[in-house]
Amino acid sequence: MSLQKWTRSEDHLPKNLRGLRLPLIGSPLFIISVPDLVIAQCKAGIVGSFPALNARESEGEPPLLDAWLQQITEALDRHNQDNPDRPAAPFAVNQIVHRSNSRLERDLEICAKWKVPIWITSLGARVDVNEAAHSCGGVVLHDVINNTFAQKAISKGADGLVAVAAGAGGHAGAQSPFALIREIRSWFDGPLALSGAIASGEALLAARALGADFGYAGSPFIATHEANAQEKYKQMIVDSSAEDIVYSSLFTGVWGNYLKSSIVQAGMDPNNLPSADPTSMNFAQGSSKPKAWKEIWGSGQGIGDVNAVTSVEELVDRIDREYRAAGHRLAAEFPI
């Protein structure tokens, strides 16, 4: 594993987001992101994350989220003690700020207790959620699909943004990253990540060139040994490309990207899917997707760069090599 750090200025970033090996955030993946994946991502030098709703205990049992945060915190502390020259990156927890998420208040308290360093908020910008994060020294990144939502999130106290552009896996926007990042950067100079087909070092460098501080990648990590995904799902990621992605609102009520083959497996025609009403979203059971569609699998358009199921470390190493090589190639075009 390379120990070399990227060298651009980080003065505008909160302390929790500085010093990464690579400017990359592993996005929170429903069901798939579990402590093993998060810990591996952080040890590899990028931000690892998971949705709080992934930690679901049986009735009467203590909160699994509490146990997961203890596991992650202790594992990363041990890594840092054993590897002072190669500390782990911080981790993040995704909070679904939607009125149907009945666990939100409890989960906010647990995250504050464990001093979660990075909070990723989705589907609703709320002052009290941001205040809960700030109470324990956390940094809030709110995901948005357009500039209007971005302005609203910052006005309510978010520290930074995740711009979810066209091509992102799962719930995704429809705007080009070239437009979305530039519109946000016209007024906002704080932490900004870009989501949308970030599966290679070249894509990560392009995100940085646009003005994003970080890439935000999910789909490539589905095809890793540490991911809590079915082997068939992982192989479908490897075997598919951008033209195998379908953009639909049917499955959750919000537009998102899904693997065409998984839709066919469910007995539906991916070319003739009806739309759904956004009011059908309901996170009371942890996901807005009905159980009947639990094997409709999300994916972004960047999976053409995923050619094998690997470890997280191998994946991050590949993106790191590609990122630096692409940077050197472009730098040669601009001699001092």
C-alpha positions in Angstrom: 0.0 0.0 0.0 1.3 3.4 -0.9 2.1 5.7 2.0 2.3 8.9 -0.1 -0.4 11.6 0.6 -2.0 13.9 -1.8 -0.6 17.5 -1.3 -3.2 20.0 -2.2 -4.3 22.6 0.4 -6.8 21.4 3.0 -7.1 24.7 4.8 -10.8 25.1 3.9 -11.7 21.6 5.3 -12.7 20.7 8.8 -10.1 18.7 10.7 -12.2 15.6 10.5 -11.9 15.6 6.7 -8.1 16.3 6.4 -5.2 14.0 5.9 -6.8 11.2 3.9 -4.6 8.9 1.8 -6.9 9.5 -1.1 -9.7 12.1 -1.5 -12.4 9.4 -1.5 -15.5 8.6 0.6 -17.1 5.2 0.5 -20.8 5.9 0.3 -23.3 4.3 2.7 -24.9 1.3 1.0 -28.2 -0.2 2.3 -27.7 -3.7 3.8 -24.2 -3.9 2.2 -22.3 -1.5 4.4 -21.5 -3.3 7.6 -18.6 -2.8 10.1 -16.2 -5.2 8.2 -16.6 -3.0 5.1 -16.3 0.3 7.0 -13.3 -0.8 8.9 -11.5 -2.0 5.8 -12.3 1.3 4.0 -10.9 3.3 6.8 -7.8 1.2 7.2 -7.2 1.6 3.4 -7.1 5.4 3.9 -10.6 6.5 2.7 -13.7 7.5 4.6 -15.9 4.4 5.2 -19.6 4.8 6.0 -22.8 3.0 6.7 -26.5 3.8 7.1 -27.6 3.8 10.7 -30.7 1.9 9.6 -28.5 -1.1 8.5 -28.0 -1.9 12.2 -31.3 -3.6 13.0 -31.8 -5.6 16.2 -34.6 -7.9 17.1 -37.3 -6.7 19.4 -36.2 -6.5 23.0 -32.5 -6.6 22.1 -30.1 -3.7 22.8 -29.5 -1.3 19.9 -27.2 -2.9 17.4 -26.1 0.6 16.3 -24.4 1.0 19.7 -22.5 -2.3 19.3 -21.5 -1.5 15.7 -20.1 1.9 16.7 -18.2 0.3 19.5 -16.8 -2.3 17.2 -15.7 0.2 14.5 -14.2 2.7 17.1 -12.2 0.1 18.9 -11.0 -1.6 15.7 -9.7 1.7 14.3 -8.2 2.7 17.6 -6.2 -0.6 17.6 -5.1 0.0 14.0 -3.9 3.5 14.8 -1.9 2.3 17.8 -0.3 -0.4 15.7 0.3 1.8 12.7 1.2 5.3 13.8 2.7 6.1 10.4 -0.4 4.9 8.6 -3.5 5.9 10.6 -7.0 5.0 9.6 -9.3 7.5 7.9 -12.4 8.6 10.0 -15.7 6.9 9.5 -19.2 8.3 8.8 -22.8 7.3 9.6 -25.6 8.1 7.3 -28.9 9.3 8.8 -32.1 9.2 6.8 -33.9 12.4 7.8 -37.3 11.4 6.6 -40.5 11.6 8.5 -41.1 7.9 8.3 -37.8 7.1 10.1 -39.1 6.5 13.6 -35.6 5.6 14.9 -34.0 8.9 14.0 -34.0 10.5 17.4 -32.6 7.4 19.1 -29.9 7.0 16.5 -28.8 10.6 16.8 -28.3 10.1 20.5 -26.2 6.9 20.0 -24.0 8.6 17.3 -23.5 11.6 19.6 -22.5 9.2 22.4 -19.8 7.6 20.2 -18.7 11.0 18.8 -19.1 9.9 15.2 -16.7 12.2 13.3 -18.7 12.5 10.0 -22.5 12.5 9.7 -24.0 12.1 6.2 -27.6 13.2 6.1 -30.2 12.3 3.4 -33.8 13.0 2.5 -34.3 16.1 4.6 -32.2 19.0 6.0 -32.9 19.7 9.7 -31.3 22.2 12.1 -31.7 19.8 15.1 -29.9 17.0 13.3 -27.0 19.3 12.4 -26.8 20.5 16.0 -26.7 16.9 17.3 -23.7 16.3 15.1 -22.0 19.5 16.1 -22.6 18.7 19.8 -20.0 15.9 19.7 -17.6 17.6 17.2 -19.0 15.9 14.1 -19.1 17.3 10.6 -22.3 17.1 8.6 -22.3 16.4 4.8 -25.8 16.6 3.3 -26.5 14.9 0.0 -28.3 16.9 -2.7 -29.4 16.5 -6.3 -29.5 20.2 -7.3 -28.4 23.6 -6.3 -31.6 24.6 -4.6 -31.4 21.7 -2.2 -27.7 22.5 -1.6 -28.5 26.1 -0.6 -31.2 24.9 1.7 -28.9 22.4 3.4 -26.2 24.9 4.1 -28.7 27.5 5.4 -29.9 24.9 7.9 -26.4 24.3 9.3 -24.8 21.5 7.2 -21.0 21.9 7.0 -20.6 20.4 3.5 -22.4 18.7 0.6 -22.5 15.5 -1.4 -23.5 16.4 -4.9 -25.4 13.3 -6.2 -25.2 13.7 -10.0 -26.4 11.6 -12.9 -25.0 8.1 -12.9 -24.9 7.6 -9.2 -26.0 4.3 -7.7 -29.3 4.0 -5.8 -31.2 7.3 -5.4 -29.6 9.6 -7.9 -30.0 13.0 -9.5 -30.4 13.7 -13.2 -28.0 16.6 -13.6 -24.6 16.4 -15.2 -21.8 16.7 -12.7 -20.3 19.4 -14.8 -23.3 21.6 -14.2 -24.1 20.6 -10.6 -20.6 21.1 -9.2 -20.0 24.4 -10.9 -23.3 25.8 -9.8 -22.6 24.9 -6.2 -19.0 26.1 -6.3 -20.3 29.5 -7.6 -21.3 30.3 -4.0 -20.0 27.6 -1.7 -16.3 27.1 -0.8 -16.7 24.4 1.9 -16.4 20.6 1.8 -17.9 19.1 -1.4 -18.0 15.5 -2.6 -19.2 14.3 -6.0 -21.2 11.1 -6.5 -21.9 9.7 -9.9 -19.8 7.0 -11.7 -16.7 7.4 -9.5 -15.1 3.9 -10.0 -11.6 4.8 -11.2 -8.7 7.0 -10.5 -9.4 8.9 -13.7 -13.0 9.6 -12.5 -11.8 10.7 -9.1 -9.3 13.1 -10.7 -12.1 14.5 -12.9 -14.2 15.2 -9.8 -11.3 17.1 -8.3 -10.7 19.1 -11.5 -14.4 20.1 -11.5 -13.9 21.6 -8.0 -15.0 18.7 -5.7 -12.9 18.0 -2.7 -13.7 14.3 -2.7 -15.1 11.5 -4.8 -18.0 9.6 -3.4 -18.1 5.9 -4.5 -20.4 3.1 -3.7 -21.0 0.6 -6.5 -17.3 -0.5 -6.8 -17.3 -1.5 -3.1 -20.3 -3.8 -3.6 -17.9 -6.1 -5.5 -15.5 -6.6 -2.5 -15.0 -9.5 -0.2 -16.0 -7.3 2.9 -19.3 -6.2 1.5 -22.5 -7.7 2.8 -23.9 -8.5 -0.6 -25.0 -11.8 -2.2 -22.2 -13.3 -4.4 -24.7 -13.1 -7.3 -25.0 -9.4 -6.8 -21.2 -8.9 -6.7 -20.8 -10.9 -9.9 -23.5 -8.9 -11.6 -21.6 -5.7 -10.8 -18.5 -7.3 -12.4 -20.4 -8.5 -15.5 -22.3 -5.3 -16.2 -21.6 -1.9 -17.7 -23.2 1.5 -18.0 -25.8 0.4 -20.5 -27.0 -2.2 -18.1 -28.2 0.4 -15.7 -31.9 1.4 -15.5 -33.1 4.8 -14.0 -36.5 4.3 -12.4 -38.7 5.7 -9.6 -40.8 2.5 -9.3 -39.0 0.7 -6.5 -38.9 3.4 -3.8 -40.8 6.4 -5.1 -37.6 8.3 -5.8 -35.6 8.1 -9.0 -32.6 5.8 -8.8 -30.3 3.6 -10.8 -30.6 -0.2 -10.8 -29.1 -3.2 -12.5 -31.2 -4.2 -15.5 -30.5 -7.9 -15.0 -31.9 -7.8 -11.4 -35.1 -6.3 -12.8 -35.4 -9.0 -15.4 -34.8 -11.7 -12.8 -37.8 -10.3 -10.9 -40.0 -10.9 -13.9 -40.3 -7.3 -15.1 -39.6 -5.5 -18.3 -36.9 -2.9 -17.6 -37.9 -1.0 -20.7 -41.5 -0.6 -19.6 -41.5 0.3 -15.9 -44.2 2.6 -14.4 -43.3 5.5 -12.2 -44.2 5.7 -8.5 -45.3 8.5 -6.2 -42.6 9.9 -3.9 -45.1 9.7 -1.0 -44.8 5.9 -1.1 -41.4 6.2 0.6 -41.4 4.6 4.0 -38.4 3.9 6.2 -40.2 2.5 9.1 -38.7 -1.0 8.3 -35.3 0.4 7.5 -35.8 0.7 3.7 -38.3 2.4 1.5 -38.2 -0.5 -0.9 -41.0 -3.1 -0.5 -39.7 -6.6 0.4 -41.1 -7.9 -2.9 -38.3 -6.0 -4.6 -35.5 -6.8 -2.1 -33.4 -8.3 -5.0 -33.8 -5.3 -7.3 -30.2 -4.2 -6.9 -28.9 -0.7 -7.1 -25.8 0.3 -9.0 -24.2 3.3 -10.6 -23.0 3.8 -14.2 -19.3 3.5 -13.4 -19.2 -0.3 -13.0 -17.6 -0.8 -16.4 -14.3 -0.2 -14.4 -15.1 -3.1 -12.0 -13.6 -6.2 -13.5 -13.3 -8.6 -10.5 -14.4 -9.1 -7.0 -11.5 -8.0 -4.8 -10.6 -6.9 -1.3 -11.3 -3.3 -0.3 -7.5 -2.7 0.0 -6.9 -4.0 -3.6 -9.7 -1.7 -4.9 -8.4 1.4 -3.1 -4.9 0.6 -4.3 -6.1 0.4 -7.9 -7.9 3.7 -7.7 -4.9 5.3 -6.0 -2.5 4.1 -8.8 -4.9 5.3 -11.5 -5.5 8.7 -9.7 -1.8 9.5 -9.5 -0.9 8.2 -13.0 -3.7 10.3 -14.5 -2.6 13.4 -12.5 1.0 13.0 -13.8 -0.2 12.6 -17.4 -2.2 15.8 -17.2 0.5 17.7 -15.3 2.9 17.1 -18.2 0.6 19.2 -20.4 1.0 22.2 -18.1 4.8 22.8 -17.7 5.8 25.6 -15.3 
